[in-house]
Amino acid sequence: MTSETAQTEATATRTARVRTVVTRARCVLFDFDGPVFRLYAGHSAERVARDLVDWLEEQGMRGLLTDEERVHPDPMVVLHAVDRRRPRSDLVSELEERFAQQELTAVASARPTPYADPLIRTWSAVGARLAVTTNNSAQTAARYLEGRGLAECFAPNVYGRTRDLHHLKPDPHCLHRALDALGAAPSAALMIGDTPSDLHAARSAGVPFLGYARNERQEGALRGAGADDVVTSLETVLRILRGTL
């Protein structure tokens, strides 16, 4: 067997596995930033993180963050750091609200993930029940869906970040909420996510998982975390639903 033949067979096997998990799903739980859109495509996440740090310093809370956390480009790192040191405090609530407002601002310049819109519409049209399970704020997801004309595909099943930050993925809390609302058994659902925390949340909830990776780094992280099924384009899933792959 040549290396080219082996590669072709491996690709066919991976596609068959993806076809199986996609066609079995009666409910689909979407992570949001990644599989549906890129929230910070035109609104720097690093700038949002800097805003949160500046606000903390204005409150006299500079000492809550390490030097590394103060310059970290991910605002979720800042939020988690404060929550670890002041859990369930008014400070965390105010910081989360500030973060949510920044997310809402970013929606205006967010970019849809290629093939996400037709995939969502097609999956909904063939009878699957859809939900959002995200670490973004629910308001952010709802505003984006409304703007893209996709809200009816999910309504009312949008489950996002609450001020109980210990419920963020990899905790399966938002997945359980979605499954309960949909009246779905975990085995009848499928989660689509782009991070190891999505994978771990799905496994904790007993939900099959399909990874989406827009680059080699993401694919490596997902497979390194144990994801068996990963696609690098949602076109693959869309073609499976349409019966052309």
C-alpha positions as CSV (number, residue, x, y, z in Angstrom):
1,M,0.0,0.0,0.0
2,T,1.4,3.4,-1.0
3,S,1.5,6.3,1.4
4,E,-1.0,8.1,-0.8
5,T,-3.4,5.2,-0.6
6,A,-3.0,5.0,3.1
7,Q,-3.7,8.7,3.5
8,T,-6.8,8.4,1.3
9,E,-8.1,5.5,3.3
10,A,-7.4,7.4,6.6
11,T,-9.3,10.4,5.3
12,A,-12.3,8.2,4.3
13,T,-12.3,6.6,7.7
14,R,-12.3,10.0,9.5
15,T,-15.1,11.2,7.2
16,A,-17.2,8.1,7.9
17,R,-16.8,8.7,11.7
18,V,-17.9,12.3,11.3
19,R,-20.9,11.2,9.2
20,T,-21.9,8.8,11.9
21,V,-21.9,11.4,14.8
22,V,-23.6,14.0,12.6
23,T,-26.4,11.8,11.3
24,R,-27.1,10.4,14.8
25,A,-27.6,13.8,16.4
26,R,-31.1,14.8,17.1
27,C,-30.0,17.9,19.2
28,V,-27.0,20.0,18.4
29,L,-25.2,22.1,21.1
30,F,-23.0,24.8,19.6
31,D,-20.2,26.5,21.3
32,F,-20.3,30.1,19.9
33,D,-17.1,31.9,19.5
34,G,-15.3,29.7,16.9
35,P,-17.9,27.3,15.5
36,V,-20.5,30.1,14.8
37,F,-18.5,33.3,14.6
38,R,-15.2,35.0,15.5
39,L,-16.2,37.5,18.1
40,Y,-13.0,39.5,18.1
41,A,-12.4,39.5,14.3
42,G,-12.6,43.3,14.3
43,H,-12.5,44.1,18.0
44,S,-9.3,43.1,19.8
45,A,-9.6,40.7,22.6
46,E,-6.3,42.1,24.0
47,R,-7.9,45.5,24.1
48,V,-10.9,44.1,26.1
49,A,-8.5,42.5,28.5
50,R,-6.6,45.8,28.9
51,D,-9.9,47.6,29.6
52,L,-10.7,45.1,32.4
53,V,-7.3,45.5,33.9
54,D,-7.5,49.3,33.8
55,W,-10.9,49.2,35.5
56,L,-9.5,47.0,38.3
57,E,-6.7,49.4,38.8
58,E,-9.1,52.3,39.0
59,Q,-10.9,50.3,41.8
60,G,-7.6,50.0,43.7
61,M,-7.5,46.2,42.9
62,R,-4.3,46.0,41.0
63,G,-2.9,43.6,43.5
64,L,-5.5,40.9,42.6
65,L,-3.6,40.1,39.4
66,T,-0.2,38.7,38.8
67,D,2.2,40.5,36.4
68,E,1.4,37.8,33.8
69,E,-2.3,38.2,34.2
70,R,-2.1,42.0,33.8
71,V,-0.7,41.6,30.3
72,H,-2.5,38.5,29.2
73,P,-4.4,39.0,25.9
74,D,-7.4,36.9,26.9
75,P,-10.1,38.7,29.0
76,M,-11.4,35.4,30.3
77,V,-8.0,35.0,32.1
78,V,-8.6,38.3,33.9
79,L,-12.1,37.4,34.8
80,H,-11.2,33.9,36.2
81,A,-8.3,35.4,38.1
82,V,-10.5,37.8,40.0
83,D,-13.1,35.2,40.6
84,R,-10.6,32.8,42.1
85,R,-9.5,35.5,44.6
86,R,-12.9,37.2,45.2
87,P,-15.4,34.4,44.4
88,R,-19.1,35.5,44.2
89,S,-18.2,39.1,45.1
90,D,-19.8,42.3,43.9
91,L,-16.4,43.0,42.3
92,V,-16.7,39.9,40.1
93,S,-20.3,40.8,39.2
94,E,-19.3,44.3,38.1
95,L,-16.3,43.0,36.2
96,E,-18.4,40.4,34.4
97,E,-21.0,43.0,33.5
98,R,-18.2,45.2,32.0
99,F,-16.9,42.3,30.1
100,A,-20.4,41.5,28.7
101,Q,-20.8,45.1,27.5
102,Q,-17.4,44.8,25.7
103,E,-18.6,41.5,24.0
104,L,-21.8,43.2,22.9
105,T,-19.8,46.0,21.3
106,A,-17.6,43.4,19.5
107,V,-20.7,41.8,17.9
108,A,-20.9,44.6,15.4
109,S,-17.5,43.6,13.8
110,A,-17.7,39.9,14.4
111,R,-17.3,37.6,11.4
112,P,-19.4,34.5,10.7
113,T,-17.4,31.2,10.6
114,P,-17.4,29.9,7.0
115,Y,-20.5,27.7,6.3
116,A,-21.9,28.2,9.8
117,D,-25.0,30.1,8.7
118,P,-26.2,27.6,6.1
119,L,-25.2,24.7,8.4
120,I,-27.4,26.1,11.2
121,R,-30.3,26.7,8.8
122,T,-30.0,23.3,7.2
123,W,-29.8,21.4,10.5
124,S,-32.8,23.3,11.8
125,A,-34.7,22.6,8.6
126,V,-34.2,18.9,8.7
127,G,-35.7,18.8,12.2
128,A,-32.7,18.9,14.6
129,R,-33.2,21.0,17.8
130,L,-30.4,23.5,18.3
131,A,-29.0,25.2,21.4
132,V,-26.1,27.5,22.2
133,T,-23.8,26.4,25.0
134,T,-21.2,29.1,25.4
135,N,-18.9,30.9,27.8
136,N,-19.8,34.1,26.1
137,S,-22.7,36.1,27.6
138,A,-26.1,34.9,26.4
139,Q,-26.9,38.5,25.3
140,T,-23.9,38.4,23.0
141,A,-25.0,35.2,21.4
142,A,-28.7,36.4,21.1
143,R,-27.7,39.7,19.5
144,Y,-25.5,38.1,16.9
145,L,-28.1,35.5,16.0
146,E,-30.8,38.1,15.7
147,G,-28.5,40.1,13.4
148,R,-27.9,37.1,11.1
149,G,-31.5,36.1,11.0
150,L,-30.7,32.9,12.9
151,A,-32.5,33.5,16.2
152,E,-35.5,31.3,15.3
153,C,-33.2,28.3,14.7
154,F,-32.2,28.4,18.4
155,A,-35.0,30.2,20.2
156,P,-35.2,30.2,23.1
157,N,-32.3,27.8,23.8
158,V,-29.3,30.1,24.3
159,Y,-27.2,29.3,27.4
160,G,-24.3,31.5,28.2
161,R,-22.1,32.8,31.0
162,T,-23.7,33.7,34.3
163,R,-22.0,35.4,37.2
164,D,-21.4,32.0,38.8
165,L,-18.2,31.7,36.9
166,H,-17.5,28.2,38.3
167,H,-20.2,27.0,35.9
168,L,-18.2,28.0,32.8
169,K,-16.9,25.2,30.6
170,P,-15.2,22.8,31.2
171,D,-18.0,22.5,33.8
172,P,-21.0,20.9,31.9
173,H,-23.6,23.2,33.6
174,C,-24.7,25.0,30.4
175,L,-24.9,21.7,28.5
176,H,-27.1,20.2,31.2
177,R,-29.4,23.3,31.0
178,A,-29.7,22.9,27.3
179,L,-30.4,19.1,27.4
180,D,-33.0,19.6,30.1
181,A,-34.7,22.4,28.1
182,L,-34.7,20.2,24.9
183,G,-35.8,17.1,26.8
184,A,-32.9,15.3,25.2
185,A,-30.8,12.4,26.3
186,P,-27.1,13.1,26.1
187,S,-26.5,10.3,23.7
188,A,-29.0,11.9,21.2
189,A,-27.1,15.2,21.2
190,L,-23.9,16.4,19.6
191,M,-21.7,19.3,20.8
192,I,-19.6,21.2,18.4
193,G,-16.8,23.1,20.0
194,D,-13.3,24.4,19.2
195,T,-11.4,24.1,22.5
196,P,-10.4,21.3,24.9
197,S,-12.7,22.9,27.5
198,D,-15.7,22.2,25.2
199,L,-14.5,18.6,24.8
200,H,-14.2,18.1,28.5
201,A,-17.6,19.7,29.2
202,A,-19.2,17.4,26.6
203,R,-17.6,14.3,28.1
204,S,-18.7,15.3,31.6
205,A,-22.3,15.6,30.2
206,G,-22.1,12.3,28.3
207,V,-22.6,14.2,25.0
208,P,-20.8,13.1,21.8
209,F,-18.3,15.7,20.6
210,L,-17.3,17.1,17.2
211,G,-14.3,19.4,17.2
212,Y,-14.0,22.4,14.8
213,A,-10.5,23.7,14.2
214,R,-9.8,26.6,11.9
215,N,-6.0,26.0,12.0
216,E,-3.4,23.4,12.8
217,R,-2.8,24.8,16.3
218,Q,-6.4,24.3,17.2
219,E,-6.6,20.9,15.7
220,G,-3.5,19.8,17.6
221,A,-4.9,21.1,20.8
222,L,-8.2,19.3,20.3
223,R,-6.6,16.0,19.3
224,G,-4.1,16.3,22.1
225,A,-6.9,16.6,24.5
226,G,-8.4,13.4,23.2
227,A,-10.9,14.5,20.5
228,D,-11.4,11.7,18.0
229,D,-13.5,13.6,15.5
230,V,-12.3,17.0,14.3
231,V,-13.2,18.9,11.1
232,T,-11.2,21.8,9.7
233,S,-14.2,23.2,7.8
234,L,-17.9,23.2,8.6
235,E,-18.5,22.5,4.9
236,T,-17.8,18.9,5.7
237,V,-20.7,18.8,8.1
238,L,-23.0,20.7,5.7
239,R,-22.3,18.3,2.8
240,I,-23.0,15.4,5.1
241,L,-26.4,16.9,6.0
242,R,-27.1,17.6,2.3
243,G,-26.2,14.1,1.3
244,T,-23.3,15.2,-1.0
245,L,-20.5,13.6,1.0
